[in-house]
Amino acid sequence: MREPATETELNTLPNVVLLPLDVTDPAQIVATAAQAMALGTIEVVVNNAAIPMAGPIEGTDEAALQKIIDTNLLGPIRVTQAFTPHFRENRQGTFVNITSVAGLVTFPLASLYHTVKFGLQAFSEGLSYELAPFGVRVKTVAPGYIRTDFGAKTRPTTPAPYYDLMTSFQAVVDRMMDPATTGSTPDEVAAVVYQAVTDGQDQVLYVAGSDAQGMYDRRLAVGTEASRREMGTLFLGTHYAPAH
C-alpha cells in the first residue's frame, strides 16, 4: 500500500506483511516485488490500485489525465511485468486485475475511467494468451457499485457548458445508488476474486455483483449502439441529443 505506516487494521492480522507500493513509481514497484518474492514463492498477484474519475474531458487538466492513466492502467501493467518472470520460471501463478463494469459498459461523463478500465480488460485478455503456455493464468474481476467511499473521492471539474449534463447524471446516480442496499459489499467482491483464483477454469472475465451482471447482460442482449443510446437517455434525459 502507498502508506503502510498509517494502516490500523491489516497490520493487526496474523501472517500479513505490509510493504510500501505506489504503482506510479516504477522503481518502487521493482524493489517491493523483490521484497515480496524474497518471502517465498508467490502464487497470486491482485492488482487493485485505482482512483475514480468522472466529468467531461474538457474539464480534465493534464495532471489529472496523467494521474488516472498512470494509476489505473500503467500501474497494474508495471506490477504485472515485475512478477511475470517469477511466475513464468515457476510455471504457475495467477494475476487478478480488478477492472469494473465500466470496462464492459459505457455511460456518460466517465470517458477517462472507461478508457483505463476497458484498457485493463483488453490488456488482461491479450496477456492471457502469452502466459498460458507457461502455466500462468490471467483473470479480471469486474464489479459494479461497491459499498465503500471510493466513489465519494470523485470531485470533477465541470465547465459551464456541461453543468446541466452533470447535474442530470448525478441525480440519476444518487437515485440508483443507495449505499445501504445497492451494489456489492467488499466481502462479496473478495469472494469472486477467490473463485477466480481457485476454480481452475480457463476463464478471464468474472463479473461481480448483480448490478454489474445486469448491465453487462443488457449490453450483450441489445448490442453496443443500442446500449449506448439507452445509457445516454437514462443518465442525461432530455439533454441527450445524438448528433445526426
ZAMARGU-4260 file (C-alpha; in steps of 0.2 Angstrom, whole numbers, plus 5000, padded with zeros to 4 digits):
<rodrens>
0) 5000/5000/5000 | 5005/5018/4997 | 5007/5022/5016 | 5009/5007/5027 | 5013/5017/5042
5) 4996/5024/5043 | 4987/5007/5042 | 4977/5002/5058 | 4969/4986/5053 | 4979/4975/5041
10) 4994/4976/5052 | 4985/4968/5066 | 4981/4952/5056 | 4992/4936/5058 | 5004/4931/5043
15) 5001/4948/5035 | 5017/4958/5029 | 5014/4976/5023 | 5026/4983/5010 | 5026/5001/5003
20) 5019/5001/4985 | 5015/5017/4974 | 5010/5010/4957 | 5015/5026/4949 | 5033/5023/4955
25) 5042/5011/4943 | 5057/5009/4954 | 5047/5006/4970 | 5037/4993/4961 | 5053/4983/4956
30) 5060/4985/4974 | 5044/4980/4983 | 5041/4965/4971 | 5059/4959/4975 | 5055/4960/4994
35) 5039/4950/4991 | 5047/4937/4981 | 5061/4935/4995 | 5047/4930/5007 | 5044/4914/4996
40) 5035/4908/4981 | 5021/4920/4975 | 5006/4911/4969 | 4994/4926/4966 | 4995/4944/4962
45) 4980/4955/4964 | 4981/4972/4955 | 4968/4983/4965 | 4975/5000/4964 | 4963/5013/4956
50) 4957/5031/4958 | 4939/5036/4952 | 4937/5049/4938 | 4921/5057/4932 | 4917/5073/4922
55) 4919/5080/4905 | 4935/5078/4896 | 4936/5097/4893 | 4937/5100/4911 | 4951/5087/4914
60) 4969/5095/4916 | 4985/5087/4911 | 4989/5082/4929 | 4973/5073/4931 | 4974/5065/4914
65) 4991/5058/4918 | 4986/5053/4936 | 4972/5041/4931 | 4981/5033/4917 | 4997/5031/4927
70) 4987/5024/4942 | 4973/5013/4934 | 4982/5007/4919 | 5001/5009/4918 | 5002/5004/4937
75) 4994/4987/4935 | 5004/4984/4919 | 5020/4988/4928 | 5016/4977/4943 | 5012/4963/4931
80) 5029/4965/4922 | 5038/4964/4939 | 5031/4947/4944 | 5029/4939/4927 | 5047/4931/4926
85) 5044/4924/4944 | 5028/4916/4938 | 5035/4910/4921 | 5050/4902/4929 | 5039/4893/4942
90) 5027/4888/4928 | 5012/4893/4939 | 5004/4909/4946 | 4988/4919/4944 | 4986/4938/4940
95) 4969/4945/4945 | 4966/4963/4939 | 4952/4972/4946 | 4943/4980/4932 | 4925/4986/4933
100) 4908/4985/4924 | 4915/5002/4917 | 4927/4991/4907 | 4912/4982/4899 | 4899/4995/4898
105) 4899/5014/4895 | 4889/5028/4902 | 4890/5047/4901 | 4904/5058/4908 | 4916/5045/4913
110) 4926/5043/4896 | 4943/5043/4905 | 4938/5030/4918 | 4931/5019/4904 | 4947/5021/4895
115) 4958/5014/4908 | 4946/5000/4913 | 4942/4995/4895 | 4961/4996/4893 | 4965/4985/4908
120) 4952/4972/4902 | 4960/4971/4885 | 4977/4970/4892 | 4972/4956/4903 | 4964/4946/4889
125) 4978/4949/4877 | 4991/4944/4891 | 4982/4928/4894 | 4987/4921/4878 | 5006/4923/4880
130) 5007/4917/4898 | 4996/4902/4896 | 5010/4891/4889 | 5020/4894/4905 | 5005/4889/4916
135) 5001/4906/4921 | 4983/4912/4922 | 4976/4930/4920 | 4959/4934/4927 | 4949/4950/4928
140) 4936/4954/4941 | 4923/4967/4936 | 4912/4974/4950 | 4898/4987/4949 | 4895/4998/4963
145) 4904/4994/4979 | 4899/5000/4996 | 4914/5009/5000 | 4919/5028/5000 | 4928/5025/4983
150) 4916/5035/4973 | 4915/5049/4986 | 4933/5053/4981 | 4927/5059/4964 | 4927/5078/4963
155) 4925/5083/4945 | 4928/5100/4937 | 4913/5104/4927 | 4914/5118/4914 | 4899/5128/4912
160) 4893/5121/4896 | 4892/5104/4904 | 4884/5109/4920 | 4866/5103/4916 | 4873/5086/4909
165) 4882/5083/4925 | 4868/5088/4936 | 4856/5076/4927 | 4869/5062/4928 | 4872/5065/4946
170) 4854/5065/4950 | 4852/5048/4942 | 4867/5041/4951 | 4860/5047/4968 | 4843/5039/4965
175) 4851/5022/4959 | 4865/5020/4972 | 4858/5018/4990 | 4874/5014/5000 | 4864/5003/5011
180) 4856/4992/4998 | 4864/4995/4981 | 4879/4985/4974 | 4891/4973/4982 | 4900/4973/4999
185) 4919/4972/4998 | 4917/4954/5005 | 4906/4949/4991 | 4919/4955/4978 | 4933/4946/4988
190) 4923/4930/4986 | 4923/4932/4967 | 4942/4935/4967 | 4944/4919/4977 | 4933/4910/4965
195) 4944/4917/4950 | 4960/4911/4959 | 4954/4894/4964 | 4941/4887/4951 | 4955/4881/4939
200) 4945/4887/4924 | 4951/4894/4908 | 4941/4910/4910 | 4947/4928/4910 | 4932/4938/4914
205) 4922/4937/4931 | 4908/4949/4933 | 4905/4953/4952 | 4888/4959/4958 | 4870/4958/4951
210) 4870/4976/4946 | 4886/4974/4935 | 4879/4957/4928 | 4863/4966/4924 | 4871/4980/4914
215) 4883/4968/4905 | 4869/4956/4900 | 4859/4970/4894 | 4873/4977/4883 | 4876/4959/4876
220) 4857/4957/4873 | 4854/4974/4863 | 4871/4977/4856 | 4884/4991/4858 | 4875/5005/4849
225) 4858/5002/4857 | 4866/5001/4874 | 4875/5017/4871 | 4859/5026/4867 | 4850/5018/4882
230) 4863/5024/4894 | 4863/5042/4886 | 4844/5043/4888 | 4844/5036/4906 | 4858/5047/4913
235) 4855/5063/4903 | 4837/5063/4899 | 4831/5077/4888 | 4849/5083/4887 | 4854/5068/4877
240) 4854/5074/4859 | 4863/5062/4847 | 4872/5070/4833 | 4864/5067/4816
</rodrens>
